[in-house]
Amino acid sequence: MTRYLAFLRGVNVGGKSLISMAALKTALSKDGPEDVSTYIQSGNVLFSSKGTDTDKLAAQIRGTIKRHFKLDVGVAVFSQAEWAKVIHDAPSWWGKKKEWKHNLWIFLESRTKQEIVAEIGTLKPDIESMEIGHRVVYQSLSFQFFGRATSGRLASRPIYKVLTIRNYNTANKLLALLG
């Protein structure tokens, strides 16, 4: 059995796509994954499975959510080892400046580095930093100048629809919860 982490996109945000995490845990447990638990209400699911194909596991979770909750949400799945590598490979600046916001963009669909860079645009290095990792982008930007940052306008770009975002603290807490 391998431990996995699933990220659901757009669940319980702004009063839309509401799913009780307890009901989600029950539904997923009935459909295959074992040792299912959730962390906070934003769609973080930890589970064990004999399966090894993360794309198939994501499709299975997406299907369960469609059947039980009538919602079509994006899902990304990482093995415990993959998530540990994501956190380990983070750039040295990520999570360090207290006056900055630190996020992790988690991709639901594959994107090349060139596609990501082209969709984001030119950064303003004095108020934002980004680095592309494996299936993620590490982002840090100034709270004070959030509205002026190129990456602060992410929601208006097409790339926003193929990712989900977790902050630095949540990303690290999930690694701890995976064991």
TAKA-V298504 format. One record per residue. RES is the residue in one small letter. OMEGA is omega in whole degrees, -180 to 180 (none if undefined). Layout:
# TAKA-V298504
res:RES omega:OMEGA
res:RES omega:OMEGA
This chain:
# TAKA-V298504
res:m omega:178
res:t omega:175
res:r omega:-179
res:y omega:177
res:l omega:178
res:a omega:176
res:f omega:178
res:l omega:-179
res:r omega:171
res:g omega:180
res:v omega:176
res:n omega:179
res:v omega:177
res:g omega:179
res:g omega:-179
res:k omega:180
res:s omega:-176
res:l omega:176
res:i omega:172
res:s omega:-180
res:m omega:177
res:a omega:178
res:a omega:177
res:l omega:179
res:k omega:180
res:t omega:-179
res:a omega:-180
res:l omega:-179
res:s omega:178
res:k omega:-173
res:d omega:174
res:g omega:-179
res:p omega:180
res:e omega:178
res:d omega:-177
res:v omega:172
res:s omega:179
res:t omega:177
res:y omega:-173
res:i omega:-171
res:q omega:-172
res:s omega:174
res:g omega:174
res:n omega:-175
res:v omega:176
res:l omega:-178
res:f omega:175
res:s omega:179
res:s omega:173
res:k omega:179
res:g omega:-179
res:t omega:-179
res:d omega:-175
res:t omega:177
res:d omega:178
res:k omega:178
res:l omega:178
res:a omega:179
res:a omega:179
res:q omega:180
res:i omega:178
res:r omega:178
res:g omega:178
res:t omega:-179
res:i omega:177
res:k omega:-177
res:r omega:-173
res:h omega:-173
res:f omega:179
res:k omega:179
res:l omega:176
res:d omega:-178
res:v omega:176
res:g omega:-179
res:v omega:172
res:a omega:-179
res:v omega:176
res:f omega:172
res:s omega:177
res:q omega:-180
res:a omega:178
res:e omega:-179
res:w omega:177
res:a omega:179
res:k omega:177
res:v omega:-178
res:i omega:180
res:h omega:-176
res:d omega:-179
res:a omega:178
res:p omega:-175
res:s omega:-179
res:w omega:-174
res:w omega:178
res:g omega:-173
res:k omega:-176
res:k omega:-178
res:k omega:-178
res:e omega:179
res:w omega:175
res:k omega:-177
res:h omega:-177
res:n omega:173
res:l omega:176
res:w omega:-178
res:i omega:-175
res:f omega:177
res:l omega:178
res:e omega:-179
res:s omega:175
res:r omega:176
res:t omega:177
res:k omega:-180
res:q omega:178
res:e omega:-179
res:i omega:-179
res:v omega:-179
res:a omega:-179
res:e omega:-178
res:i omega:-177
res:g omega:-177
res:t omega:-180
res:l omega:174
res:k omega:-169
res:p omega:179
res:d omega:-178
res:i omega:179
res:e omega:177
res:s omega:176
res:m omega:173
res:e omega:-179
res:i omega:177
res:g omega:179
res:h omega:180
res:r omega:-180
res:v omega:169
res:v omega:175
res:y omega:-177
res:q omega:171
res:s omega:177
res:l omega:-177
res:s omega:173
res:f omega:-175
res:q omega:-176
res:f omega:-177
res:f omega:-177
res:g omega:179
res:r omega:-177
res:a omega:178
res:t omega:-178
res:s omega:176
res:g omega:180
res:r omega:-177
res:l omega:-174
res:a omega:180
res:s omega:-176
res:r omega:-179
res:p omega:-178
res:i omega:-178
res:y omega:-177
res:k omega:-178
res:v omega:177
res:l omega:172
res:t omega:-171
res:i omega:172
res:r omega:180
res:n omega:-177
res:y omega:-177
res:n omega:180
res:t omega:180
res:a omega:-180
res:n omega:178
res:k omega:180
res:l omega:176
res:l omega:179
res:a omega:-179
res:l omega:177
res:l omega:178
res:g omega:none
